[in-house]
Every structure is written in C-alpha cells, then in structure tokens.
Amino acid sequence: MSGPSFRPDGVLVDPDDPNRVIVTDEEHLAVRRSPTIRKMLASARLRRCVGFIDGSDNRAAALERAMLNPELRALVDEVLLATGKARRRPDGSVEFTG
C-alpha cells in the first residue's frame, strides 16, 4: 500500500481506490467550524440520512439515492462551499469548482 496521490485536477485520492477522495485536515476543520453545517446537522432526519449512507455497503449508490432529498443536497452544497470546492453564484445556486 502506497501513500495518497493527486489526480490531475489536484484532488488528493486513496491510491488503493482512486474514486475515494481524501479530505485534508484543513477541509475537515472548515466543515467542523461552519455554523451553517452545524445547524443543519441538528436535524435528526438529516443525521439519519448521513448515517444510512455511511453504513451502506455501496456508499456511492446510497449517496446517489439520498441526493433526491433536498435537505441532504443543501448539506452537500454547504460542505462544498466550506471546503472551497464550490462557489455560490449570484442567483444563489451553487457551482462545483473542484
């Protein structure tokens, strides 16, 4: 097993599974410090949804299904914004920037 590597787009990935992105300490801290994300996670329903995804044998498929939930989509947008992976457009929508 080798250490983490970077994709051509600069994203840190697990060398054993290039589809698995590694969250940096800085990104993790940004998410933990976000008052918006902390407020959103006060929702028991949203925490159950995240727990379902995390406990799934196929997390990618579970996440894809769960993204139909507007509450989870909003959480994902906030995580992307907090980690600098997205920006908010003037119309309020969120654009993934990598």
C-alpha positions as CSV (number, residue, x, y, z in Angstrom):
1,M,0.0,0.0,0.0
2,S,1.4,3.4,-1.0
3,G,0.6,6.8,0.3
4,P,-2.1,9.2,-1.0
5,S,-1.7,10.6,-4.5
6,F,-3.1,13.5,-6.5
7,R,-5.3,13.3,-9.5
8,P,-4.5,15.6,-12.5
9,D,-7.1,18.1,-11.1
10,G,-5.2,18.3,-7.8
11,V,-7.6,16.3,-5.7
12,L,-6.0,14.0,-3.1
13,V,-7.1,10.4,-3.5
14,D,-6.6,7.0,-1.9
15,P,-4.1,5.1,-4.0
16,D,-6.0,1.8,-3.5
17,D,-9.2,3.4,-4.7
18,P,-8.8,6.4,-6.9
19,N,-12.6,7.1,-6.7
20,R,-12.1,7.7,-2.9
21,V,-11.2,11.3,-2.2
22,I,-9.2,12.1,0.9
23,V,-10.4,15.0,2.9
24,T,-7.5,17.2,4.1
25,D,-7.2,18.3,7.7
26,E,-7.9,21.9,6.6
27,E,-11.1,20.8,4.8
28,H,-12.2,18.8,7.8
29,L,-11.6,21.8,10.1
30,A,-13.5,24.1,7.7
31,V,-16.6,21.8,7.8
32,R,-16.4,21.5,11.6
33,R,-16.2,25.2,12.0
34,S,-19.1,26.1,9.7
35,P,-22.1,27.3,11.8
36,T,-24.4,26.6,8.8
37,I,-23.3,23.0,8.6
38,R,-23.5,22.5,12.4
39,K,-27.1,24.0,12.4
40,M,-28.1,21.7,9.5
41,L,-26.8,18.6,11.4
42,A,-29.0,19.5,14.3
43,S,-31.7,17.8,12.2
44,A,-32.2,14.2,13.4
45,R,-33.6,13.3,10.0
46,L,-30.5,14.5,8.2
47,R,-28.2,12.8,10.6
48,R,-30.1,9.5,9.9
49,C,-29.7,10.0,6.2
50,V,-26.0,10.6,6.5
51,G,-25.8,7.5,8.8
52,F,-27.6,5.4,6.3
53,I,-25.1,6.4,3.6
54,D,-22.1,5.8,5.8
55,G,-23.4,2.4,6.9
56,S,-24.2,1.3,3.4
57,D,-22.3,-1.5,1.6
58,N,-22.4,0.7,-1.5
59,R,-22.0,4.2,-0.3
60,A,-21.9,5.7,-3.8
61,A,-25.3,4.2,-4.7
62,A,-26.7,5.2,-1.3
63,L,-25.5,8.8,-1.8
64,E,-26.9,8.9,-5.3
65,R,-30.3,7.9,-4.0
66,A,-30.1,10.2,-1.0
67,M,-29.3,13.2,-3.1
68,L,-33.0,13.3,-4.1
69,N,-33.5,14.6,-0.5
70,P,-33.3,18.4,-0.8
71,E,-32.1,18.7,2.8
72,L,-29.1,16.4,2.0
73,R,-28.4,18.3,-1.2
74,A,-28.3,21.5,0.7
75,L,-25.8,20.0,3.2
76,V,-23.6,18.8,0.4
77,D,-23.7,22.2,-1.1
78,E,-22.6,23.8,2.2
79,V,-19.8,21.2,2.6
80,L,-18.5,22.0,-0.9
81,L,-18.7,25.8,-0.2
82,A,-16.9,25.4,3.2
83,T,-14.1,23.3,1.7
84,G,-13.6,25.7,-1.3
85,K,-14.8,23.1,-3.8
86,A,-17.7,25.3,-4.9
87,R,-18.8,28.9,-5.2
88,R,-22.2,30.5,-4.8
89,R,-23.5,32.1,-8.0
90,P,-25.2,35.5,-7.9
91,D,-28.6,33.7,-8.3
92,G,-27.9,31.8,-5.1
93,S,-27.2,28.4,-6.7
94,V,-24.0,26.5,-6.0
95,E,-21.5,25.7,-8.7
96,F,-18.9,23.0,-8.2
97,T,-15.4,24.3,-9.0
98,G,-13.3,21.3,-8.0
